Amino acid sequence: MEFKDYYAILNISSDATFDEIRSAYRKASQLWHPDHNQGRDTTMQMQDINEAYLILKNIQKRVRYDAEYKKYKASYTSSHISEKDTSCYEYDNYEYTVSDDEVYNDMQAARKTAKDLVEEFVKNLRKDGHNAAVGAWEEIKGYLIGVVILMIIGLFFFLSKY
């Protein structure tokens, strides 16, 4: 299973407070929200954001994650970058095996829950869009019929003069 740097996903430091985590979650959610990214599939970003938040907002899960995160960072730093060069840090490209089964299970559960949340959101967004279109059509249909009738009457009067 891929180890994800939830702090990097939310763009916060590993010593962030709960309020900073919540604020970063909201900011990232707004940034990657489908309404703000029309024509772009942001499903994976939204899943990652939700997954990160599900782990970091829970005290017990965060403590377990942080212990694994320290091992991850130490492993990554020692094998890939020097202490002075952190500009090349890319957590997505580094394979790391989670050693704590509880952390692994927490991450798996968070990943599944995040995927389910995003799928449900997208489904509801599509449904709401469809309902809005149907509602708009029902609202405007009467006006369009009225305009067509008025045009026919006008055309009738216009042609009756000739």
Rosetta blueprint (number, residue, H / E / L):
1 M L
2 E L
3 F L
4 K L
5 D L
6 Y H
7 Y H
8 A H
9 I H
10 L H
11 N L
12 I L
13 S L
14 S L
15 D L
16 A L
17 T L
18 F H
19 D H
20 E H
21 I H
22 R H
23 S H
24 A H
25 Y H
26 R H
27 K H
28 A H
29 S H
30 Q H
31 L H
32 W L
33 H L
34 P H
35 D H
36 H H
37 N L
38 Q L
39 G L
40 R L
41 D L
42 T L
43 T H
44 M H
45 Q H
46 M H
47 Q H
48 D H
49 I H
50 N H
51 E H
52 A H
53 Y H
54 L H
55 I H
56 L H
57 K L
58 N L
59 I H
60 Q H
61 K H
62 R H
63 V H
64 R H
65 Y H
66 D H
67 A H
68 E H
69 Y H
70 K H
71 K H
72 Y H
73 K H
74 A H
75 S H
76 Y H
77 T H
78 S H
79 S H
80 H H
81 I L
82 S L
83 E L
84 K L
85 D L
86 T L
87 S L
88 C L
89 Y L
90 E L
91 Y H
92 D H
93 N H
94 Y L
95 E L
96 Y L
97 T L
98 V L
99 S L
100 D L
101 D H
102 E H
103 V H
104 Y H
105 N H
106 D H
107 M H
108 Q H
109 A H
110 A H
111 R H
112 K H
113 T H
114 A H
115 K H
116 D H
117 L H
118 V H
119 E H
120 E H
121 F H
122 V H
123 K H
124 N H
125 L H
126 R H
127 K H
128 D H
129 G H
130 H H
131 N H
132 A H
133 A H
134 V H
135 G H
136 A H
137 W H
138 E H
139 E H
140 I H
141 K H
142 G H
143 Y H
144 L H
145 I H
146 G H
147 V H
148 V H
149 I H
150 L H
151 M H
152 I H
153 I H
154 G H
155 L H
156 F H
157 F H
158 F H
159 L H
160 S H
161 K L
162 Y L
